[in-house]
């Protein structure tokens, strides 16, 4: 198993809620089909975080 960067949708909301980041880059979890991109977008929208559609 490989570990790198975000591993769940909650990791993305943590980045935006706990830092001043205005963008985040993710690839590993999507390339490995661990989490669908749409799941992350839906989670961020529920958290009130703006996403590109």
C-alpha distance matrix in Angstrom:
0.0 3.8 6.7 10.1 13.3 14.1 12.0 15.2 18.8 20.1 18.4 20.7 23.8 23.2 23.3 26.6 28.1 27.5 28.1 30.7 28.2 29.7 26.7 22.9 20.7 17.4 15.7 11.9 11.8 14.7 13.6 10.5 13.1 11.6 15.0 18.3 20.3 23.3 21.7 21.2 24.8 26.2 24.8 26.2 29.5 29.8 29.3 32.1 30.1 31.3 29.1 29.9 30.4
3.8 0.0 3.8 6.6 10.1 11.6 10.4 14.0 17.4 18.7 16.5 18.4 21.7 21.1 20.7 24.0 25.8 25.1 25.3 27.6 25.0 26.6 23.5 19.8 17.5 14.5 12.9 9.2 9.9 13.0 12.0 9.7 12.7 11.3 14.4 17.5 18.8 22.1 20.8 19.7 23.1 25.0 23.5 24.4 27.9 28.5 27.7 30.3 28.0 29.1 26.8 27.6 28.4
6.7 3.8 0.0 3.8 7.0 8.7 8.0 11.8 15.1 15.9 13.3 15.5 18.7 17.6 17.3 20.7 22.4 21.4 21.7 24.2 21.9 23.7 20.9 17.2 15.4 12.7 12.1 8.8 9.3 12.9 12.8 11.0 13.6 11.5 13.8 17.0 17.9 21.1 19.5 18.0 21.4 23.3 21.4 22.0 25.6 26.2 25.0 27.6 25.2 26.6 24.7 25.8 27.0
10.1 6.6 3.8 0.0 3.8 6.6 7.6 11.3 13.9 14.8 11.7 13.2 16.7 15.7 14.7 18.0 20.1 19.1 19.0 21.1 18.6 20.3 17.5 13.7 11.9 9.6 9.5 7.0 8.4 11.7 11.9 11.2 13.7 12.0 13.5 16.3 16.4 19.7 18.5 16.4 19.5 21.8 20.1 20.0 23.7 24.7 23.3 25.5 22.8 23.9 22.0 23.0 24.6
13.3 10.1 7.0 3.8 0.0 3.8 6.5 9.5 11.4 12.0 8.6 9.7 13.2 12.2 11.0 14.3 16.4 15.6 15.4 17.5 15.0 16.7 14.1 10.4 9.2 7.5 8.8 7.6 8.3 11.4 12.6 12.6 14.3 12.4 12.8 15.3 14.8 17.9 16.6 14.0 16.8 19.3 17.3 16.9 20.5 21.6 20.0 22.0 19.3 20.5 18.9 20.2 22.1
14.1 11.6 8.7 6.6 3.8 0.0 3.8 5.9 7.7 8.5 5.5 6.8 10.3 9.9 9.5 12.5 14.4 14.3 14.8 17.0 14.6 16.0 13.4 9.9 9.4 7.2 9.0 8.1 7.1 10.1 12.3 12.1 12.8 10.5 10.0 12.6 12.2 14.9 13.2 10.6 13.7 15.8 13.7 13.6 17.3 18.1 16.7 19.0 16.6 18.1 16.5 18.2 19.8
12.0 10.4 8.0 7.6 6.5 3.8 0.0 3.8 7.2 8.3 6.7 8.8 11.8 11.7 12.3 15.1 16.6 16.8 17.8 20.3 18.0 19.2 16.7 13.2 12.5 9.5 10.3 8.5 6.2 9.5 11.8 10.6 10.9 7.8 7.9 11.2 11.9 14.4 12.2 10.5 14.1 15.6 13.5 14.4 17.9 18.2 17.4 20.1 18.2 19.9 18.2 19.9 20.8
15.2 14.0 11.8 11.3 9.5 5.9 3.8 0.0 3.8 5.4 5.5 7.4 9.5 10.3 11.7 13.8 14.9 15.8 17.3 19.8 17.7 18.5 16.3 13.4 13.3 10.7 12.1 11.1 8.0 10.4 13.5 12.5 11.6 8.4 6.9 9.9 10.5 12.2 9.3 7.8 11.5 12.4 10.0 11.4 14.8 14.7 14.1 17.1 15.6 17.6 16.2 18.2 18.9
18.8 17.4 15.1 13.9 11.4 7.7 7.2 3.8 0.0 3.8 5.4 5.5 6.9 8.9 10.4 11.6 12.7 14.5 16.0 18.0 15.9 16.2 14.3 12.0 12.7 10.7 12.7 12.8 9.9 11.1 14.7 14.5 13.1 10.5 7.8 9.4 9.0 9.9 7.0 4.8 8.2 8.9 6.3 7.6 11.0 11.1 10.6 13.5 12.1 14.0 12.8 15.2 15.9
20.1 18.7 15.9 14.8 12.0 8.5 8.3 5.4 3.8 0.0 3.8 5.3 5.2 6.1 8.7 10.1 10.3 11.7 13.9 16.5 15.1 16.1 14.9 12.9 14.3 13.0 15.4 15.3 12.8 14.5 18.0 17.6 16.4 13.5 11.2 13.1 12.8 13.3 10.3 8.1 10.8 11.0 7.6 8.3 11.8 11.1 9.6 12.8 11.8 14.6 14.3 17.3 18.4
18.4 16.5 13.3 11.7 8.6 5.5 6.7 5.5 5.4 3.8 0.0 3.8 5.6 5.1 6.4 9.0 9.9 10.4 11.9 14.6 13.0 14.5 13.1 10.5 11.8 10.7 13.4 13.2 11.4 13.7 16.7 16.5 16.2 13.4 11.8 13.9 13.2 14.7 12.3 9.4 12.2 13.5 10.4 10.2 13.9 14.0 12.1 14.7 12.9 15.3 14.8 17.5 19.1
20.7 18.4 15.5 13.2 9.7 6.8 8.8 7.4 5.5 5.3 3.8 0.0 3.8 5.3 5.2 6.7 8.7 10.0 10.8 12.7 10.6 11.3 9.7 7.6 9.4 9.0 12.3 13.2 11.6 13.0 16.3 16.9 16.3 14.2 11.9 13.1 11.4 12.8 11.1 7.6 9.5 11.4 8.9 7.5 11.3 12.3 10.4 12.3 9.9 11.8 11.1 13.8 15.8
23.8 21.7 18.7 16.7 13.2 10.3 11.8 9.5 6.9 5.2 5.6 3.8 0.0 3.8 5.4 5.2 5.9 8.3 10.0 11.9 10.7 11.4 11.0 10.0 12.6 12.7 15.9 16.9 15.1 16.3 19.8 20.3 19.3 17.0 14.4 15.3 13.7 14.0 12.1 8.9 10.0 10.9 7.9 6.1 9.5 9.9 7.2 9.3 7.6 10.5 11.0 14.4 16.3
23.2 21.1 17.6 15.7 12.2 9.9 11.7 10.3 8.9 6.1 5.1 5.3 3.8 0.0 3.8 5.5 5.1 5.6 8.0 10.9 10.4 12.3 12.2 10.9 13.6 13.8 17.1 17.5 16.1 18.0 21.1 21.3 20.9 18.3 16.3 17.9 16.5 17.4 15.2 12.0 13.6 14.6 11.3 9.9 13.3 13.2 10.1 12.3 10.7 13.7 14.4 17.7 19.9
23.3 20.7 17.3 14.7 11.0 9.5 12.3 11.7 10.4 8.7 6.4 5.2 5.4 3.8 0.0 3.8 5.7 5.5 5.8 8.2 7.0 9.2 9.0 7.8 10.8 11.8 15.4 16.3 15.7 17.3 20.2 20.9 21.0 18.8 16.9 18.2 16.3 17.7 16.2 12.6 13.8 15.7 13.0 10.8 14.1 15.0 12.0 13.3 10.8 13.0 13.4 16.3 19.0
26.6 24.0 20.7 18.0 14.3 12.5 15.1 13.8 11.6 10.1 9.0 6.7 5.2 5.5 3.8 0.0 3.8 5.7 5.6 6.7 5.9 7.1 8.0 8.3 11.9 13.5 17.1 18.7 17.9 18.9 22.0 23.1 22.7 20.8 18.4 19.0 16.6 17.4 16.3 12.7 12.9 14.6 12.3 9.3 12.0 13.2 10.0 10.4 7.7 9.9 11.2 14.3 17.2
28.1 25.8 22.4 20.1 16.4 14.4 16.6 14.9 12.7 10.3 9.9 8.7 5.9 5.1 5.7 3.8 0.0 3.8 5.9 7.9 8.7 10.2 11.7 12.0 15.5 16.7 20.3 21.5 20.3 21.6 24.9 25.5 25.0 22.7 20.2 21.1 19.1 19.5 17.8 14.6 14.9 15.8 12.9 10.4 12.7 12.9 9.2 10.1 8.7 11.8 13.7 17.2 19.8
27.5 25.1 21.4 19.1 15.6 14.3 16.8 15.8 14.5 11.7 10.4 10.0 8.3 5.6 5.5 5.7 3.8 0.0 3.8 7.1 8.6 11.3 12.7 12.7 16.0 17.3 20.8 21.7 20.9 22.7 25.6 26.2 26.1 23.6 21.7 23.1 21.3 22.1 20.3 17.0 17.8 19.0 15.9 13.7 16.4 16.5 12.9 13.9 12.3 15.1 16.8 20.0 22.8
28.1 25.3 21.7 19.0 15.4 14.8 17.8 17.3 16.0 13.9 11.9 10.8 10.0 8.0 5.8 5.6 5.9 3.8 0.0 3.8 5.4 8.7 10.5 10.9 14.3 16.3 20.0 21.2 21.1 22.7 25.3 26.3 26.5 24.5 22.6 23.8 21.5 22.7 21.5 17.8 18.3 20.2 17.6 14.8 17.4 18.3 14.9 15.2 12.9 14.8 16.3 19.1 22.3
30.7 27.6 24.2 21.1 17.5 17.0 20.3 19.8 18.0 16.5 14.6 12.7 11.9 10.9 8.2 6.7 7.9 7.1 3.8 0.0 3.8 6.4 9.2 10.9 14.4 17.1 20.8 22.6 22.7 23.8 26.4 27.9 28.0 26.4 24.3 24.9 22.2 23.3 22.7 19.0 18.8 20.9 18.8 15.6 17.7 19.1 15.8 15.2 12.6 13.8 15.4 17.9 21.3
28.2 25.0 21.9 18.6 15.0 14.6 18.0 17.7 15.9 15.1 13.0 10.6 10.7 10.4 7.0 5.9 8.7 8.6 5.4 3.8 0.0 3.8 5.6 7.2 10.7 13.6 17.3 19.3 19.7 20.5 22.9 24.6 24.9 23.6 21.5 22.0 19.1 20.5 20.2 16.5 16.3 18.9 17.2 13.9 16.3 18.3 15.4 14.9 11.7 12.3 13.1 15.1 18.6
29.7 26.6 23.7 20.3 16.7 16.0 19.2 18.5 16.2 16.1 14.5 11.3 11.4 12.3 9.2 7.1 10.2 11.3 8.7 6.4 3.8 0.0 3.8 7.1 10.5 13.6 17.2 19.8 20.0 20.1 22.7 24.8 24.7 23.8 21.4 21.2 17.9 18.9 19.3 15.7 14.7 17.4 16.5 12.9 14.6 17.2 14.8 13.6 10.1 9.6 10.3 12.0 15.7
26.7 23.5 20.9 17.5 14.1 13.4 16.7 16.3 14.3 14.9 13.1 9.7 11.0 12.2 9.0 8.0 11.7 12.7 10.5 9.2 5.6 3.8 0.0 3.8 6.9 10.0 13.5 16.3 16.7 16.6 19.0 21.3 21.3 20.7 18.4 18.2 14.9 16.5 17.1 13.4 12.8 16.0 15.4 12.2 14.3 17.1 15.2 14.6 10.8 10.0 9.3 10.4 14.0
22.9 19.8 17.2 13.7 10.4 9.9 13.2 13.4 12.0 12.9 10.5 7.6 10.0 10.9 7.8 8.3 12.0 12.7 10.9 10.9 7.2 7.1 3.8 0.0 3.8 6.6 10.2 12.7 13.2 13.5 15.8 17.9 18.2 17.4 15.5 15.8 12.9 15.1 15.3 11.7 12.1 15.4 14.4 11.9 14.8 17.3 15.5 15.7 12.1 12.0 10.6 11.7 14.7
20.7 17.5 15.4 11.9 9.2 9.4 12.5 13.3 12.7 14.3 11.8 9.4 12.6 13.6 10.8 11.9 15.5 16.0 14.3 14.4 10.7 10.5 6.9 3.8 0.0 3.8 6.9 9.7 10.9 11.0 12.7 15.1 15.8 15.6 14.2 14.5 11.8 14.7 15.3 12.1 12.9 16.5 15.9 14.0 16.9 19.4 18.1 18.6 15.0 14.6 12.4 12.6 15.1
17.4 14.5 12.7 9.6 7.5 7.2 9.5 10.7 10.7 13.0 10.7 9.0 12.7 13.8 11.8 13.5 16.7 17.3 16.3 17.1 13.6 13.6 10.0 6.6 3.8 0.0 3.7 6.3 7.2 7.5 9.3 11.4 12.2 11.9 10.9 11.5 9.5 12.9 13.2 10.4 12.1 15.4 14.8 13.8 16.9 19.1 18.2 19.3 16.1 16.0 13.4 13.7 15.5
15.7 12.9 12.1 9.5 8.8 9.0 10.3 12.1 12.7 15.4 13.4 12.3 15.9 17.1 15.4 17.1 20.3 20.8 20.0 20.8 17.3 17.2 13.5 10.2 6.9 3.7 0.0 3.8 5.8 5.3 5.9 8.5 9.8 10.5 10.3 10.9 9.6 13.3 14.0 12.0 13.9 17.1 16.9 16.5 19.4 21.5 21.1 22.3 19.3 19.0 16.0 15.7 16.8
11.9 9.2 8.8 7.0 7.6 8.1 8.5 11.1 12.8 15.3 13.2 13.2 16.9 17.5 16.3 18.7 21.5 21.7 21.2 22.6 19.3 19.8 16.3 12.7 9.7 6.3 3.8 0.0 3.8 5.4 5.2 6.0 8.4 8.4 9.6 11.2 11.2 14.9 14.8 13.3 15.9 18.6 18.0 18.2 21.3 22.9 22.4 24.2 21.4 21.6 18.8 18.9 19.9
11.8 9.9 9.3 8.4 8.3 7.1 6.2 8.0 9.9 12.8 11.4 11.6 15.1 16.1 15.7 17.9 20.3 20.9 21.1 22.7 19.7 20.0 16.7 13.2 10.9 7.2 5.8 3.8 0.0 3.8 5.7 5.3 6.1 5.1 5.9 8.2 8.9 12.3 11.6 10.5 13.6 15.8 15.1 15.9 19.0 20.2 20.1 22.2 19.8 20.3 17.6 18.2 18.6
14.7 13.0 12.9 11.7 11.4 10.1 9.5 10.4 11.1 14.5 13.7 13.0 16.3 18.0 17.3 18.9 21.6 22.7 22.7 23.8 20.5 20.1 16.6 13.5 11.0 7.5 5.3 5.4 3.8 0.0 3.8 5.4 4.9 6.1 5.9 6.2 6.6 10.2 10.6 10.0 12.4 14.8 15.0 15.8 18.3 20.0 20.4 22.0 19.6 19.5 16.4 16.2 16.2
13.6 12.0 12.8 11.9 12.6 12.3 11.8 13.5 14.7 18.0 16.7 16.3 19.8 21.1 20.2 22.0 24.9 25.6 25.3 26.4 22.9 22.7 19.0 15.8 12.7 9.3 5.9 5.2 5.7 3.8 0.0 3.8 5.4 7.8 9.0 9.4 10.0 13.5 14.2 13.8 16.0 18.5 18.8 19.5 22.0 23.8 24.1 25.7 23.2 22.9 19.6 19.0 19.0
10.5 9.7 11.0 11.2 12.6 12.1 10.6 12.5 14.5 17.6 16.5 16.9 20.3 21.3 20.9 23.1 25.5 26.2 26.3 27.9 24.6 24.8 21.3 17.9 15.1 11.4 8.5 6.0 5.3 5.4 3.8 0.0 3.8 5.4 8.1 9.7 11.5 14.7 14.5 14.6 17.3 19.3 19.2 20.4 23.1 24.3 24.7 26.8 24.5 24.7 21.7 21.6 21.4
13.1 12.7 13.6 13.7 14.3 12.8 10.9 11.6 13.1 16.4 16.2 16.3 19.3 20.9 21.0 22.7 25.0 26.1 26.5 28.0 24.9 24.7 21.3 18.2 15.8 12.2 9.8 8.4 6.1 4.9 5.4 3.8 0.0 3.8 5.6 6.6 9.1 11.8 11.6 12.4 15.1 16.6 16.9 18.6 20.8 21.9 22.8 24.9 23.0 23.2 20.1 20.0 19.4
11.6 11.3 11.5 12.0 12.4 10.5 7.8 8.4 10.5 13.5 13.4 14.2 17.0 18.3 18.8 20.8 22.7 23.6 24.5 26.4 23.6 23.8 20.7 17.4 15.6 11.9 10.5 8.4 5.1 6.1 7.8 5.4 3.8 0.0 3.8 6.8 9.6 12.0 10.6 11.2 14.5 15.6 15.1 17.0 19.7 20.2 20.8 23.3 21.6 22.4 19.8 20.4 20.1
15.0 14.4 13.8 13.5 12.8 10.0 7.9 6.9 7.8 11.2 11.8 11.9 14.4 16.3 16.9 18.4 20.2 21.7 22.6 24.3 21.5 21.4 18.4 15.5 14.2 10.9 10.3 9.6 5.9 5.9 9.0 8.1 5.6 3.8 0.0 3.8 6.4 8.5 6.8 7.5 10.8 11.8 11.5 13.5 16.0 16.6 17.4 19.8 18.2 19.0 16.4 17.2 16.8
18.3 17.5 17.0 16.3 15.3 12.6 11.2 9.9 9.4 13.1 13.9 13.1 15.3 17.9 18.2 19.0 21.1 23.1 23.8 24.9 22.0 21.2 18.2 15.8 14.5 11.5 10.9 11.2 8.2 6.2 9.4 9.7 6.6 6.8 3.8 0.0 3.8 5.4 5.3 6.9 9.1 10.2 11.1 13.0 14.7 15.9 17.3 19.1 17.6 17.7 14.7 14.9 13.9
20.3 18.8 17.9 16.4 14.8 12.2 11.9 10.5 9.0 12.8 13.2 11.4 13.7 16.5 16.3 16.6 19.1 21.3 21.5 22.2 19.1 17.9 14.9 12.9 11.8 9.5 9.6 11.2 8.9 6.6 10.0 11.5 9.1 9.6 6.4 3.8 0.0 3.8 5.4 5.4 6.4 8.8 10.1 10.9 12.6 14.5 15.7 16.9 14.9 14.5 11.3 11.3 10.5
23.3 22.1 21.1 19.7 17.9 14.9 14.4 12.2 9.9 13.3 14.7 12.8 14.0 17.4 17.7 17.4 19.5 22.1 22.7 23.3 20.5 18.9 16.5 15.1 14.7 12.9 13.3 14.9 12.3 10.2 13.5 14.7 11.8 12.0 8.5 5.4 3.8 0.0 3.8 5.4 5.0 6.0 8.5 9.8 10.5 12.3 14.2 15.3 14.0 13.5 10.6 10.8 9.2
21.7 20.8 19.5 18.5 16.6 13.2 12.2 9.3 7.0 10.3 12.3 11.1 12.1 15.2 16.2 16.3 17.8 20.3 21.5 22.7 20.2 19.3 17.1 15.3 15.3 13.2 14.0 14.8 11.6 10.6 14.2 14.5 11.6 10.6 6.8 5.3 5.4 3.8 0.0 3.8 5.5 5.2 6.1 8.6 9.9 10.6 12.4 14.4 13.5 14.1 11.9 13.2 12.1
21.2 19.7 18.0 16.4 14.0 10.6 10.5 7.8 4.8 8.1 9.4 7.6 8.9 12.0 12.6 12.7 14.6 17.0 17.8 19.0 16.5 15.7 13.4 11.7 12.1 10.4 12.0 13.3 10.5 10.0 13.8 14.6 12.4 11.2 7.5 6.9 5.4 5.4 3.8 0.0 3.8 5.5 5.1 6.2 8.6 9.9 10.6 12.5 10.8 11.6 9.5 11.3 11.3
24.8 23.1 21.4 19.5 16.8 13.7 14.1 11.5 8.2 10.8 12.2 9.5 10.0 13.6 13.8 12.9 14.9 17.8 18.3 18.8 16.3 14.7 12.8 12.1 12.9 12.1 13.9 15.9 13.6 12.4 16.0 17.3 15.1 14.5 10.8 9.1 6.4 5.0 5.5 3.8 0.0 3.8 5.5 5.2 6.2 8.7 9.9 10.6 9.0 8.8 6.4 8.1 7.9
26.2 25.0 23.3 21.8 19.3 15.8 15.6 12.4 8.9 11.0 13.5 11.4 10.9 14.6 15.7 14.6 15.8 19.0 20.2 20.9 18.9 17.4 16.0 15.4 16.5 15.4 17.1 18.6 15.8 14.8 18.5 19.3 16.6 15.6 11.8 10.2 8.8 6.0 5.2 5.5 3.8 0.0 3.8 5.5 5.1 6.3 8.7 9.9 9.7 10.3 8.9 10.9 10.0
24.8 23.5 21.4 20.1 17.3 13.7 13.5 10.0 6.3 7.6 10.4 8.9 7.9 11.3 13.0 12.3 12.9 15.9 17.6 18.8 17.2 16.5 15.4 14.4 15.9 14.8 16.9 18.0 15.1 15.0 18.8 19.2 16.9 15.1 11.5 11.1 10.1 8.5 6.1 5.1 5.5 3.8 0.0 3.8 5.5 5.2 6.3 8.8 8.7 10.6 10.0 12.9 12.9
26.2 24.4 22.0 20.0 16.9 13.6 14.4 11.4 7.6 8.3 10.2 7.5 6.1 9.9 10.8 9.3 10.4 13.7 14.8 15.6 13.9 12.9 12.2 11.9 14.0 13.8 16.5 18.2 15.9 15.8 19.5 20.4 18.6 17.0 13.5 13.0 10.9 9.8 8.6 6.2 5.2 5.5 3.8 0.0 3.8 5.4 5.0 6.3 5.1 7.1 7.1 10.5 11.4
29.5 27.9 25.6 23.7 20.5 17.3 17.9 14.8 11.0 11.8 13.9 11.3 9.5 13.3 14.1 12.0 12.7 16.4 17.4 17.7 16.3 14.6 14.3 14.8 16.9 16.9 19.4 21.3 19.0 18.3 22.0 23.1 20.8 19.7 16.0 14.7 12.6 10.5 9.9 8.6 6.2 5.1 5.5 3.8 0.0 3.8 5.3 5.0 5.3 6.3 6.9 10.1 10.3
29.8 28.5 26.2 24.7 21.6 18.1 18.2 14.7 11.1 11.1 14.0 12.3 9.9 13.2 15.0 13.2 12.9 16.5 18.3 19.1 18.3 17.2 17.1 17.3 19.4 19.1 21.5 22.9 20.2 20.0 23.8 24.3 21.9 20.2 16.6 15.9 14.5 12.3 10.6 9.9 8.7 6.3 5.2 5.4 3.8 0.0 3.8 5.4 7.4 9.6 10.7 13.9 13.9
29.3 27.7 25.0 23.3 20.0 16.7 17.4 14.1 10.6 9.6 12.1 10.4 7.2 10.1 12.0 10.0 9.2 12.9 14.9 15.8 15.4 14.8 15.2 15.5 18.1 18.2 21.1 22.4 20.1 20.4 24.1 24.7 22.8 20.8 17.4 17.3 15.7 14.2 12.4 10.6 9.9 8.7 6.3 5.0 5.3 3.8 0.0 3.8 5.6 8.9 10.7 14.4 15.3
32.1 30.3 27.6 25.5 22.0 19.0 20.1 17.1 13.5 12.8 14.7 12.3 9.3 12.3 13.3 10.4 10.1 13.9 15.2 15.2 14.9 13.6 14.6 15.7 18.6 19.3 22.3 24.2 22.2 22.0 25.7 26.8 24.9 23.3 19.8 19.1 16.9 15.3 14.4 12.5 10.6 9.9 8.8 6.3 5.0 5.4 3.8 0.0 3.8 6.5 9.3 12.9 14.1
30.1 28.0 25.2 22.8 19.3 16.6 18.2 15.6 12.1 11.8 12.9 9.9 7.6 10.7 10.8 7.7 8.7 12.3 12.9 12.6 11.7 10.1 10.8 12.1 15.0 16.1 19.3 21.4 19.8 19.6 23.2 24.5 23.0 21.6 18.2 17.6 14.9 14.0 13.5 10.8 9.0 9.7 8.7 5.1 5.3 7.4 5.6 3.8 0.0 3.8 6.5 10.2 12.1
31.3 29.1 26.6 23.9 20.5 18.1 19.9 17.6 14.0 14.6 15.3 11.8 10.5 13.7 13.0 9.9 11.8 15.1 14.8 13.8 12.3 9.6 10.0 12.0 14.6 16.0 19.0 21.6 20.3 19.5 22.9 24.7 23.2 22.4 19.0 17.7 14.5 13.5 14.1 11.6 8.8 10.3 10.6 7.1 6.3 9.6 8.9 6.5 3.8 0.0 3.8 7.0 9.3
29.1 26.8 24.7 22.0 18.9 16.5 18.2 16.2 12.8 14.3 14.8 11.1 11.0 14.4 13.4 11.2 13.7 16.8 16.3 15.4 13.1 10.3 9.3 10.6 12.4 13.4 16.0 18.8 17.6 16.4 19.6 21.7 20.1 19.8 16.4 14.7 11.3 10.6 11.9 9.5 6.4 8.9 10.0 7.1 6.9 10.7 10.7 9.3 6.5 3.8 0.0 3.8 6.2
29.9 27.6 25.8 23.0 20.2 18.2 19.9 18.2 15.2 17.3 17.5 13.8 14.4 17.7 16.3 14.3 17.2 20.0 19.1 17.9 15.1 12.0 10.4 11.7 12.6 13.7 15.7 18.9 18.2 16.2 19.0 21.6 20.0 20.4 17.2 14.9 11.3 10.8 13.2 11.3 8.1 10.9 12.9 10.5 10.1 13.9 14.4 12.9 10.2 7.0 3.8 0.0 3.7
30.4 28.4 27.0 24.6 22.1 19.8 20.8 18.9 15.9 18.4 19.1 15.8 16.3 19.9 19.0 17.2 19.8 22.8 22.3 21.3 18.6 15.7 14.0 14.7 15.1 15.5 16.8 19.9 18.6 16.2 19.0 21.4 19.4 20.1 16.8 13.9 10.5 9.2 12.1 11.3 7.9 10.0 12.9 11.4 10.3 13.9 15.3 14.1 12.1 9.3 6.2 3.7 0.0
